Amino acid sequence: MKLLTHYVFTTGVLTLMSSPFLGFYDSLLVSFIIAWISNSLIDRLGHEVRYGYIRRTPRTHTLLRSLPWGILPSLPLSLILGVPIIAFLGIVAGPSHLVLDVLTERGIYVKRRGRWVRYALAHFAYNNPLLNGLFILIGAVFLYIAMLIQSQPLTTLLF
């Protein structure tokens, strides 16, 4: 997926998760910072040029190896602001990147018989405008829901 799609989708997921604890605007700011840094790190450190083509590597595009790159920006923010939920957001940021990449033709890496092999669910092109647009829209809907949660009392939403 395009990096912009990763930013919007991850920001939406993290904001939706944290807005009940932090409030919408604080959650949006913290979530965007974490999404921007973690997705940038995953793509910058996890791609290499080989034979003139850019390809993903298992360095960051595996489930367990995506975790540190999400935690890296969230842990300092959590310690500085004194809010433990922010550290948890980092655990979600890395795998949310992989949720989108597993739908592309190059997929992500999984270990099979001691070797890293690619695993893809749908084999869409990374720059497919419909798929990128869909996940940008999903991220925006998550942001809208997070905003609604803040403007309504919890009892109104549940009953």
N, C-alpha and C positions, 0 to 999 in steps of 0.2 A: 504494500500500500504506500501511497504518498505520505511523506512526513507530516504534512498538514492534517491529513486524515488521522494519523496517530495522535497528534496534539489535541485535536478537538474531541476525539472519542475518549481518550484517556482522561482529559480534563472533565468531560461529562460524567464518566464513571466515578472518578474520585470526588467530584463535587457532590454527586448524589449520595455517596456513602458518608461524607463528612459534614454536610450542611446541617443535619440535626444537632450536631455537637458544636460546630464552630459558627453557625450562622451562614447565610448564603454568600455574602460578599467576601468574608474572610476565607471561607472554604474555596470559593472560586479562585481567589488570588493564590492561595497555597497550592491548590490542585494544578493550576496552570504552571506554576514554577516547577513542581515535581514532574508534571507531564513533559514540559519542554526539555528539562535537563535529562531525565531518564530516557526518553525516546531519542534524543539527540545522541546520547552516549551509546545506546544500543545500536543505532545505525552507523555512527562514525567508527566505533571500535569493532563492529561486527560485520563490516563489509571489506572486501579486498578486491583489487583489480588483478585479474588473471587472464592472460591472452587477450587483453583489450576489453574484457567484459567485467562488470562489477558483479560480485557474487556474495551471498551471505556465508558466514562461517559459523561453526558451532561455538565460537568464543562468546557470543551473546545471544544466539538464536536457539537456545535450548531452555526448557522450563526452569531448571535449577540455576543455570547461568544467567538468566534474565533477572533473577531476584536481586542480586547485589546492585545492579545498575538502577533499579527502582529505589532501593533502600539508601543508596549513596546520597541523593539530594534530600531525602525525607528525614533522615536521622538528625543531621545538624539543625534543620528547621524545627524538628520536634524538641530538641534539647534547648534551642534558643528561646522558643516560644513557651516551652513548658507544657505542651499538649501532647500526651502520648498517642492519641488517635492519628496524628500526622505520621508517626513511624509506621503504623499499620498501612497507611496509604501507599507507602513505598513498596510494600509486599505485593500490592495489587498492580502497581504501575508497570513493572516489567512484564508480567504475564499478559496484561492487557495489550501490550505491543504484539505479543505472539498470537493472540486471538485473531488479530487482523492478518498477520503474515501467514498463518496456517491456511488461509483461504486462497492464497496466491499460488501461481504455478511452481514457484521455487520452494514454498513451504517453510518449515522449520526443521530442526534436527532432533532426532530421537536416537537412542542407542539400541542397536540390534546386534546380537552376537558379538559384542565388544567393539563395534564400529559405529561411527556416526553416519546415519543415513537420513536422507530428506523424507519428510512426511508432509503431505499436502491434502487438504480435504476437498478443495473445489477446483484448483488449477486455473483461477482467473489471472489475467495479466495484472501486474502490480499497479499499472496506471489506468485500469479500467474505470472510465468516468462514472458509470452507473454504480459500481460497487463502492468507489470512493465517496460518491455523493450520498449513497445510502448510509454509510457509517458516519459521515459528517452529520447527516440528519439525525441519526440515532444519538450521537453525542449531544447535539443541540436539544433533542427531546429530553435527554437526561438532565441537562441544565435547566430546562423549563420546569420539569418535575421537581427538581431541587428547590427552585424558586417558589413554586406553589406550596411545597411542604413548609417553607418558612413563613408564608403569608397566611396559612390556615392553622387553626389550633389542631393538635393531633387527634382529638376526639372527633372533630368534624371529618377528618380524612378516613378514620376507621369505621365510623357508623353512618 
